[in-house]
Amino acid sequence: MENNGESADKLIRNSVNEENNPKNDETATEMAQEIINEIRDAAVAEAAEANAVKDNLKDDVSAQSPENIEEDDDNPLASILLEIPHELRDYPFRFKKSEKGNILSIHHISEWLNRKFSPNLKLCAFNSQSSIMVVVAEIGLIYTFDLVNKSFQRLDDVIHYPSAIAPWEERRNHFLIGNDYGEIALLNLDKSTITQSLHISKSYIIAISCPPPSVNRQHLVLVHCACEVILFDVEQFVTTQRFQLKKKKIELKFSSHFSQSDHIFNCFNDDIVKICSGATMNTIRVINPIKMRDRKLRMEGAGGLAADFLLCQDYNGSGGVFNVDCKVSNHSNGMIIGYCFHPSMNLLCLSTRDGYLLLICTITFDLKHICRLQDFVIRHCVFLLHPNEIIICGVTDRSGEAVVLNCLQKDIKLRIQSENAAGLTISSDAKYLVIFNKTGELDVWSTSQIYNILKSQEECLRLIKLSFRQNKPLLLGPSRHCKSALVAAQEECLNEDIRNLLSRDRLLSILREFRWFPCKYRVLIWCALLQLPYNRNEFFQLLKMGTPPIVKQRAKQLPMRDGTLKNALVRIWSCLAHWCPVFAHSKFLPQLIFPFVKLLPRNSLVAFEICVTLLTNHFQMWFELHPLEPNNYLGMCENLLQYQCSELCKFYASMHINSEHYAWQLLSSVFSEVFSQTEWLYLWDNILSAPPYYPIFIVVAYNYVQRRVIMRLPDKPTILTFFHEQNPVNVCEVINIANSIMEKCPKTLHPERYMPELQCIPKKVYPKFLNYPRQWLAKHEKDIAAVQREKQCIDARIRKLELEEMKLMERLHSGLRREEHAKQVKKMEKLYRDSLKREEERLACQRQMLAVYQKELRNRKAEVAVQVQESEQRQRALAMEKDLELLMQSIECERTRNDADLRMAEEELRNEEMELFMQKCLTTTGATSLRTKYHEDLQRLCNERHALKQQVIELTNVPKGALSPRNSNNKSHLDTIEEKIEEIQREFNEILKN
């Protein structure tokens, strides 16, 4: 953490602020002395670190045991070392007393095959009270930290390939852990074991999200897998619903519960955000944050920005100087790369790949604030919970810095970790912040201390702004030009004050004592040593002139992958070409200025003025014989090398190697090919502090130091390759020998006779560079223009000839095509004739086969006709049999019916007999005549008798041939009935007579 987030120029501004105040003249001197002391302290620290590395004085940190852990305020990297204990018990630890906020650092040391190694700590989570922290290592070991009692232990259970962890809020001290196999496990810290485990998906688990406490269904958690989203019931420990959200080209990137509702946040790789219901997963709202941002910026412009952050204000570039390490981002995966929720302010923060923070209200889903990040991108982010402020802590994409930003004020920012940060997480009450490092360690930070540092920084900035306030004349409606002129005047005054504070004598005394400047203040010191004027207006005029055609053409051949660095190099090269035309034609200029551009990729003004200063002073004799090598300059190197080591010069002569090989190869690359990044910076600290002819002595000293190696090389190509490679060399030894040669150099050989003292760039003007063959260059440019015109004419004629040739070739090809077409037609006709002949033969064969088939068919028809006739006969016989059976059934039914009728008739006769008997009895006893009494009944019986008689007659008239023997019996029975009827009739007649 760099001085509570303040860069070097801010420290200078603090001191200048105090110096500009007329009430504190004495304080300004004290502040300047404090800055010098701080620079000296930084140099002391770096020198001590370098000596420690050189002498291999490394602490054996892994030798410590968990039982002997003590507070270590001087070593912030070693606080807890996790080794695999042999038994399950608690091990104590202590918090560090750090003013920066890093209260705990955790390392993991494991042993395999009697060798110790350090696997990464991958996952971390806190319980709802933030009293217990669970840490999961990459190899699956689980550690629990009791932050109240300050003890930790390792559990016996192991999670293979862990990928996600989340606390289960419904039950205390329960955690859900997912792995790459699609398994989810429930960790119960009360029992110190994993109670349940289940395989829920075929793909790996990305994240686990529990619903907020305000939601009733606390047992349903959201599990985001690679190709699906799962609602998981933790109580039943079963999967309730699965949602396949992957299409052909659209995939789900993030999925999580909202902080204060049952809704679910889903973000896809096309930057579409869908808000879904937590119960049904139905889409409630669809938004496109990138389009919302672009629309707001188009409507409001820069006024739509809540803050515009610039992290590297101290001209201190990041990355190496020599090796271009370009990390290509996957833009096909969308612009949104990170998100976080504010649990109390209903805010959703989205981080984009192009350097924006978008703050969206989770109630109305409107874009409330936009923060632009100029020179960094945040990949992982969390909110620090503080009322009335929107504070975000994030990890940058490439540099791996952990920064804290106040999203409403661009001046309030804090760099809490300068490198190696890979990710972060925060406790539910935002009390602890955990940062995962790329080296595998885990740091726990106190957010309250971070917030205090941030507020102190805010107070310091407020005091600085108050000190810069001056009594200014009241302007009615100031124009934009007046404002820019006023700002330029203030910056010019500030630069002058910086020069006065960082005097050359003070800086040279630091260099003599420590041999190089501290990295933190290096660029600021270089600017003070070279007395750069910061001619902003003149530089912008050069920029407006664009890129010259020759520079644009040669820039295509630059072997660089990093587009941003390449654009910065072309921009500086173009400005130098407009400043002096010879630099556009120089072949070695891109290699010459590349290390300085790489050192300052985002500050083109300072990089340009450093290059201009070097070209007008240190490299002033390099273009005298352009495009040839500077033989005069190289001659001085050769003379000094002959004076210092004649043996090496004789060896070079024997191998046919001259100064163009052993000196110009070093000078044209400004020694960047033979020194490492750190050594190159140390070297140029001394070059910029020395006279302009000092590089000559560096060349001689480098050859002198490497003479034993060079003189053992076998041939010339190997020697030439030697000056393009990094070879083991002590830069301090090279500098010391160069200084010794410069002190002992005779005046007849000393370069100071030919090169003047350092000439700084004046203010508001860039003096012309004239030490090159101007007439030759002008003639060369005219010749080039003539050649270009002639080339254009030749190109026009060539295009005309090519057009005619194309027409001739087209005619030739058309004739060849027609000839070939005719040949193909003949071949086709022959093929048709052959195929027709084959078809006729095939038809003749088929006719013969048809005749055979017809004959067989006739035979089959005859057989079938006979079989059909027999079948019809059988059917007729069966029909006759069926008719006979029906007739017999009908006769049997008729007979049965007749028998029933006869029985009924018999019964009726019996009934009549009974009635007659009763009537007879009544007539004998009664006084009246029966005839009169039963006249009507008798008449009715008489009618019935006639009807019955008629029926009997009909029954008796049955044909004789139709009666069977059984019918004959029935006939005798009928005769008996008839006799009885006649007898009854007689009795009835007698009754009537009486």
ChimeraX attribute file (.defattr): number of C-alpha atoms within 10 A of each C-alpha:
attribute: neighborCount
match mode: 1-to-1
recipient: residues
	/A:1	15
	/A:2	13
	/A:3	13
	/A:4	16
	/A:5	21
	/A:6	20
	/A:7	19
	/A:8	23
	/A:9	16
	/A:10	15
	/A:11	15
	/A:12	21
	/A:13	17
	/A:14	22
	/A:15	24
	/A:16	26
	/A:17	22
	/A:18	23
	/A:19	22
	/A:20	17
	/A:21	15
	/A:22	9
	/A:23	10
	/A:24	13
	/A:25	12
	/A:26	11
	/A:27	14
	/A:28	21
	/A:29	16
	/A:30	15
	/A:31	20
	/A:32	22
	/A:33	16
	/A:34	13
	/A:35	19
	/A:36	18
	/A:37	13
	/A:38	14
	/A:39	22
	/A:40	20
	/A:41	13
	/A:42	17
	/A:43	23
	/A:44	17
	/A:45	13
	/A:46	17
	/A:47	17
	/A:48	13
	/A:49	12
	/A:50	12
	/A:51	12
	/A:52	12
	/A:53	11
	/A:54	9
	/A:55	8
	/A:56	9
	/A:57	10
	/A:58	8
	/A:59	7
	/A:60	7
	/A:61	12
	/A:62	17
	/A:63	9
	/A:64	14
	/A:65	14
	/A:66	18
	/A:67	10
	/A:68	10
	/A:69	16
	/A:70	15
	/A:71	16
	/A:72	15
	/A:73	15
	/A:74	10
	/A:75	9
	/A:76	16
	/A:77	17
	/A:78	21
	/A:79	23
	/A:80	25
	/A:81	22
	/A:82	21
	/A:83	18
	/A:84	16
	/A:85	15
	/A:86	8
	/A:87	10
	/A:88	12
	/A:89	11
	/A:90	17
	/A:91	18
	/A:92	17
	/A:93	23
	/A:94	17
	/A:95	18
	/A:96	20
	/A:97	15
	/A:98	16
	/A:99	13
	/A:100	17
	/A:101	21
	/A:102	25
	/A:103	20
	/A:104	23
	/A:105	20
	/A:106	19
	/A:107	23
	/A:108	21
	/A:109	16
	/A:110	18
	/A:111	12
	/A:112	7
	/A:113	5
	/A:114	7
	/A:115	7
	/A:116	12
	/A:117	12
	/A:118	19
	/A:119	18
	/A:120	20
	/A:121	24
	/A:122	22
	/A:123	23
	/A:124	24
	/A:125	23
	/A:126	24
	/A:127	21
	/A:128	18
	/A:129	12
	/A:130	18
	/A:131	15
	/A:132	21
	/A:133	18
	/A:134	24
	/A:135	22
	/A:136	25
	/A:137	22
	/A:138	20
	/A:139	16
	/A:140	20
	/A:141	20
	/A:142	22
	/A:143	17
	/A:144	21
	/A:145	21
	/A:146	17
	/A:147	15
	/A:148	9
	/A:149	12
	/A:150	15
	/A:151	16
	/A:152	22
	/A:153	21
	/A:154	25
	/A:155	19
	/A:156	14
	/A:157	13
	/A:158	16
	/A:159	20
	/A:160	16
	/A:161	18
	/A:162	26
	/A:163	22
	/A:164	24
	/A:165	27
	/A:166	21
	/A:167	23
	/A:168	24
	/A:169	17
	/A:170	18
	/A:171	13
	/A:172	14
	/A:173	22
	/A:174	20
	/A:175	21
	/A:176	23
	/A:177	23
	/A:178	29
	/A:179	22
	/A:180	19
	/A:181	17
	/A:182	20
	/A:183	20
	/A:184	26
	/A:185	20
	/A:186	21
	/A:187	23
	/A:188	17
	/A:189	17
	/A:190	9
	/A:191	10
	/A:192	16
	/A:193	15
	/A:194	20
	/A:195	12
	/A:196	13
	/A:197	15
	/A:198	14
	/A:199	14
	/A:200	20
	/A:201	22
	/A:202	14
	/A:203	16
	/A:204	21
	/A:205	27
	/A:206	21
	/A:207	21
	/A:208	25
	/A:209	22
	/A:210	24
	/A:211	26
	/A:212	19
	/A:213	14
	/A:214	11
	/A:215	15
	/A:216	11
	/A:217	16
	/A:218	18
	/A:219	20
	/A:220	25
	/A:221	23
	/A:222	22
	/A:223	27
	/A:224	26
	/A:225	25
	/A:226	20
	/A:227	19
	/A:228	18
	/A:229	24
	/A:230	20
	/A:231	22
	/A:232	22
	/A:233	17
	/A:234	19
	/A:235	10
	/A:236	10
	/A:237	16
	/A:238	14
	/A:239	18
	/A:240	12
	/A:241	14
	/A:242	15
	/A:243	13
	/A:244	11
	/A:245	14
	/A:246	14
	/A:247	9
	/A:248	5
	/A:249	7
	/A:250	14
	/A:251	17
	/A:252	23
	/A:253	21
	/A:254	19
	/A:255	23
	/A:256	23
	/A:257	23
	/A:258	24
	/A:259	23
	/A:260	19
	/A:261	17
	/A:262	19
	/A:263	24
	/A:264	24
	/A:265	18
	/A:266	21
	/A:267	24
	/A:268	19
	/A:269	19
	/A:270	18
	/A:271	21
	/A:272	18
	/A:273	20
	/A:274	20
	/A:275	22
	/A:276	19
	/A:277	17
	/A:278	22
	/A:279	13
	/A:280	10
	/A:281	16
	/A:282	13
	/A:283	14
	/A:284	11
	/A:285	11
	/A:286	14
	/A:287	15
	/A:288	13
	/A:289	22
	/A:290	18
	/A:291	12
	/A:292	14
	/A:293	20
	/A:294	12
	/A:295	12
	/A:296	19
	/A:297	15
	/A:298	11
	/A:299	11
	/A:300	11
	/A:301	11
	/A:302	14
	/A:303	11
	/A:304	16
	/A:305	21
	/A:306	20
	/A:307	22
	/A:308	18
	/A:309	23
	/A:310	14
	/A:311	19
	/A:312	16
	/A:313	16
	/A:314	17
	/A:315	23
	/A:316	20
	/A:317	18
	/A:318	14
	/A:319	15
	/A:320	14
	/A:321	21
	/A:322	16
	/A:323	12
	/A:324	15
	/A:325	12
	/A:326	13
	/A:327	9
	/A:328	9
	/A:329	9
	/A:330	9
	/A:331	12
	/A:332	8
	/A:333	15
	/A:334	17
	/A:335	20
	/A:336	28
	/A:337	22
	/A:338	19
	/A:339	21
	/A:340	19
	/A:341	22
	/A:342	22
	/A:343	16
	/A:344	11
	/A:345	17
	/A:346	18
	/A:347	23
	/A:348	22
	/A:349	23
	/A:350	24
	/A:351	24
	/A:352	23
	/A:353	19
	/A:354	17
	/A:355	19
	/A:356	24
	/A:357	28
	/A:358	27
	/A:359	27
	/A:360	20
	/A:361	17
	/A:362	22
	/A:363	10
	/A:364	9
	/A:365	17
	/A:366	13
	/A:367	18
	/A:368	17
	/A:369	19
	/A:370	25
	/A:371	23
	/A:372	22
	/A:373	20
	/A:374	15
	/A:375	14
	/A:376	21
	/A:377	22
	/A:378	27
	/A:379	22
	/A:380	21
	/A:381	27
	/A:382	22
	/A:383	22
	/A:384	26
	/A:385	21
	/A:386	13
	/A:387	9
	/A:388	7
	/A:389	13
	/A:390	18
	/A:391	23
	/A:392	20
	/A:393	25
	/A:394	27
	/A:395	28
	/A:396	23
	/A:397	19
	/A:398	18
	/A:399	16
	/A:400	20
	/A:401	23
	/A:402	26
	/A:403	22
	/A:404	25
	/A:405	23
	/A:406	21
	/A:407	25
	/A:408	17
	/A:409	17
	/A:410	17
	/A:411	17
	/A:412	21
	/A:413	25
	/A:414	24
	/A:415	22
	/A:416	22
	/A:417	20
	/A:418	16
	/A:419	17
	/A:420	20
	/A:421	26
	/A:422	22
	/A:423	23
	/A:424	22
	/A:425	22
	/A:426	23
	/A:427	19
	/A:428	16
	/A:429	14
	/A:430	17
	/A:431	16
	/A:432	22
	/A:433	21
	/A:434	21
	/A:435	25
	/A:436	23
	/A:437	21
	/A:438	15
	/A:439	14
	/A:440	19
	/A:441	23
	/A:442	28
	/A:443	20
	/A:444	20
	/A:445	22
	/A:446	19
	/A:447	20
	/A:448	17
	/A:449	17
	/A:450	21
	/A:451	18
	/A:452	14
	/A:453	19
	/A:454	22
	/A:455	14
	/A:456	13
	/A:457	20
	/A:458	16
	/A:459	13
	/A:460	13
	/A:461	17
	/A:462	11
	/A:463	13
	/A:464	18
	/A:465	12
	/A:466	11
	/A:467	16
	/A:468	16
	/A:469	10
	/A:470	9
	/A:471	6
	/A:472	6
	/A:473	6
	/A:474	7
	/A:475	8
	/A:476	6
	/A:477	6
	/A:478	9
	/A:479	10
	/A:480	9
	/A:481	9
	/A:482	11
	/A:483	11
	/A:484	11
	/A:485	12
	/A:486	12
	/A:487	12
	/A:488	16
	/A:489	12
	/A:490	13
	/A:491	13
	/A:492	16
	/A:493	13
	/A:494	17
	/A:495	22
	/A:496	16
	/A:497	18
	/A:498	22
	/A:499	18
	/A:500	13
	/A:501	22
	/A:502	20
	/A:503	15
	/A:504	17
	/A:505	10
	/A:506	12
	/A:507	21
	/A:508	19
	/A:509	12
	/A:510	20
	/A:511	19
	/A:512	11
	/A:513	13
	/A:514	16
	/A:515	19
	/A:516	24
	/A:517	29
	/A:518	24
	/A:519	17
	/A:520	17
	/A:521	19
	/A:522	20
	/A:523	22
	/A:524	20
	/A:525	25
	/A:526	19
	/A:527	22
	/A:528	21
	/A:529	21
	/A:530	20
	/A:531	22
	/A:532	22
	/A:533	20
	/A:534	21
	/A:535	19
	/A:536	13
	/A:537	12
	/A:538	15
	/A:539	21
	/A:540	12
	/A:541	12
	/A:542	18
	/A:543	16
	/A:544	10
	/A:545	11
	/A:546	13
	/A:547	19
	/A:548	16
	/A:549	11
	/A:550	12
	/A:551	18
	/A:552	15
	/A:553	11
	/A:554	14
	/A:555	17
	/A:556	10
	/A:557	8
	/A:558	13
	/A:559	9
	/A:560	15
	/A:561	13
	/A:562	13
	/A:563	11
	/A:564	12
	/A:565	19
	/A:566	20
	/A:567	13
	/A:568	20
	/A:569	25
	/A:570	21
	/A:571	20
	/A:572	24
	/A:573	26
	/A:574	25
	/A:575	26
	/A:576	22
	/A:577	20
	/A:578	18
	/A:579	18
	/A:580	15
	/A:581	19
	/A:582	22
	/A:583	21
	/A:584	22
	/A:585	16
	/A:586	15
	/A:587	13
	/A:588	12
	/A:589	16
	/A:590	21
	/A:591	16
	/A:592	18
	/A:593	23
	/A:594	26
	/A:595	24
	/A:596	20
	/A:597	28
	/A:598	22
	/A:599	21
	/A:600	22
	/A:601	23
	/A:602	21
	/A:603	17
	/A:604	19
	/A:605	18
	/A:606	25
	/A:607	26
	/A:608	23
	/A:609	24
	/A:610	20
	/A:611	22
	/A:612	24
	/A:613	21
	/A:614	19
	/A:615	18
	/A:616	20
	/A:617	19
	/A:618	24
	/A:619	20
	/A:620	20
	/A:621	20
	/A:622	22
	/A:623	22
	/A:624	18
	/A:625	15
	/A:626	19
	/A:627	16
	/A:628	10
	/A:629	17
	/A:630	17
	/A:631	18
	/A:632	14
	/A:633	23
	/A:634	22
	/A:635	15
	/A:636	20
	/A:637	24
	/A:638	23
	/A:639	17
	/A:640	24
	/A:641	23
	/A:642	15
	/A:643	16
	/A:644	17
	/A:645	16
	/A:646	14
	/A:647	14
	/A:648	19
	/A:649	21
	/A:650	13
	/A:651	15
	/A:652	19
	/A:653	11
	/A:654	10
	/A:655	15
	/A:656	11
	/A:657	16
	/A:658	15
	/A:659	20
	/A:660	16
	/A:661	16
	/A:662	22
	/A:663	22
	/A:664	21
	/A:665	19
	/A:666	20
	/A:667	19
	/A:668	20
	/A:669	19
	/A:670	20
	/A:671	24
	/A:672	23
	/A:673	20
	/A:674	21
	/A:675	22
	/A:676	20
	/A:677	18
	/A:678	12
	/A:679	18
	/A:680	19
	/A:681	20
	/A:682	22
	/A:683	21
	/A:684	17
	/A:685	22
	/A:686	20
	/A:687	17
	/A:688	19
	/A:689	18
	/A:690	16
	/A:691	16
	/A:692	22
	/A:693	24
	/A:694	19
	/A:695	24
	/A:696	23
	/A:697	25
	/A:698	26
	/A:699	24
	/A:700	26
	/A:701	26
	/A:702	23
	/A:703	21
	/A:704	18
	/A:705	16
	/A:706	15
	/A:707	16
	/A:708	11
	/A:709	12
	/A:710	19
	/A:711	15
	/A:712	10
	/A:713	12
	/A:714	10
	/A:715	11
	/A:716	15
	/A:717	10
	/A:718	11
	/A:719	20
	/A:720	15
	/A:721	11
	/A:722	17
	/A:723	20
	/A:724	16
	/A:725	12
	/A:726	13
	/A:727	14
	/A:728	10
	/A:729	15
	/A:730	12
	/A:731	18
	/A:732	14
	/A:733	13
	/A:734	22
	/A:735	20
	/A:736	14
	/A:737	19
	/A:738	22
	/A:739	18
	/A:740	13
	/A:741	20
	/A:742	19
	/A:743	10
	/A:744	11
	/A:745	16
	/A:746	12
	/A:747	9
	/A:748	8
	/A:749	13
	/A:750	20
	/A:751	21
	/A:752	14
	/A:753	9
	/A:754	11
	/A:755	17
	/A:756	14
	/A:757	12
	/A:758	17
	/A:759	14
	/A:760	17
	/A:761	20
	/A:762	13
	/A:763	13
	/A:764	13
	/A:765	12
	/A:766	16
	/A:767	12
	/A:768	10
	/A:769	16
	/A:770	13
	/A:771	15
	/A:772	19
	/A:773	14
	/A:774	14
	/A:775	9
	/A:776	12
	/A:777	16
	/A:778	13
	/A:779	11
	/A:780	12
	/A:781	14
	/A:782	12
	/A:783	12
	/A:784	13
	/A:785	12
	/A:786	12
	/A:787	12
	/A:788	13
	/A:789	12
	/A:790	12
	/A:791	14
	/A:792	12
	/A:793	12
	/A:794	12
	/A:795	13
	/A:796	12
	/A:797	12
	/A:798	13
	/A:799	12
	/A:800	12
	/A:801	12
	/A:802	12
	/A:803	12
	/A:804	12
	/A:805	12
	/A:806	13
	/A:807	12
	/A:808	12
	/A:809	12
	/A:810	13
	/A:811	12
	/A:812	12
	/A:813	13
	/A:814	12
	/A:815	12
	/A:816	12
	/A:817	13
	/A:818	12
	/A:819	12
	/A:820	12
	/A:821	12
	/A:822	12
	/A:823	12
	/A:824	12
	/A:825	12
	/A:826	12
	/A:827	12
	/A:828	12
	/A:829	12
	/A:830	12
	/A:831	12
	/A:832	12
	/A:833	12
	/A:834	11
	/A:835	12
	/A:836	12
	/A:837	12
	/A:838	11
	/A:839	12
	/A:840	11
	/A:841	12
	/A:842	11
	/A:843	12
	/A:844	11
	/A:845	11
	/A:846	12
	/A:847	12
	/A:848	11
	/A:849	11
	/A:850	12
	/A:851	11
	/A:852	11
	/A:853	11
	/A:854	12
	/A:855	11
	/A:856	11
	/A:857	12
	/A:858	11
	/A:859	10
	/A:860	11
	/A:861	12
	/A:862	11
	/A:863	11
	/A:864	12
	/A:865	11
	/A:866	11
	/A:867	12
	/A:868	12
	/A:869	11
	/A:870	12
	/A:871	12
	/A:872	12
	/A:873	12
	/A:874	11
	/A:875	12
	/A:876	12
	/A:877	12
	/A:878	12
	/A:879	12
	/A:880	11
	/A:881	12
	/A:882	12
	/A:883	12
	/A:884	12
	/A:885	12
	/A:886	12
	/A:887	12
	/A:888	12
	/A:889	12
	/A:890	12
	/A:891	13
	/A:892	12
	/A:893	12
	/A:894	12
	/A:895	14
	/A:896	11
	/A:897	12
	/A:898	14
	/A:899	13
	/A:900	12
	/A:901	12
	/A:902	18
	/A:903	12
	/A:904	12
	/A:905	16
	/A:906	15
	/A:907	12
	/A:908	12
	/A:909	18
	/A:910	12
	/A:911	12
	/A:912	14
	/A:913	14
	/A:914	12
	/A:915	12
	/A:916	17
	/A:917	12
	/A:918	11
	/A:919	16
	/A:920	14
	/A:921	11
	/A:922	14
	/A:923	16
	/A:924	11
	/A:925	9
	/A:926	11
	/A:927	8
	/A:928	11
	/A:929	13
	/A:930	18
	/A:931	15
	/A:932	10
	/A:933	12
	/A:934	13
	/A:935	13
	/A:936	11
	/A:937	11
	/A:938	17
	/A:939	11
	/A:940	12
	/A:941	14
	/A:942	14
	/A:943	12
	/A:944	12
	/A:945	15
	/A:946	12
	/A:947	12
	/A:948	15
	/A:949	15
	/A:950	12
	/A:951	14
	/A:952	17
	/A:953	12
	/A:954	10
	/A:955	14
	/A:956	13
	/A:957	9
	/A:958	12
	/A:959	8
	/A:960	9
	/A:961	6
	/A:962	8
	/A:963	13
	/A:964	10
	/A:965	8
	/A:966	8
	/A:967	14
	/A:968	12
	/A:969	12
	/A:970	18
	/A:971	16
	/A:972	11
	/A:973	13
	/A:974	16
	/A:975	14
	/A:976	12
	/A:977	17
	/A:978	15
	/A:979	12
	/A:980	14
	/A:981	17
	/A:982	13
	/A:983	12
	/A:984	16
	/A:985	14
	/A:986	12
	/A:987	13
	/A:988	17
	/A:989	11
	/A:990	10
	/A:991	13
	/A:992	13
	/A:993	8
	/A:994	9
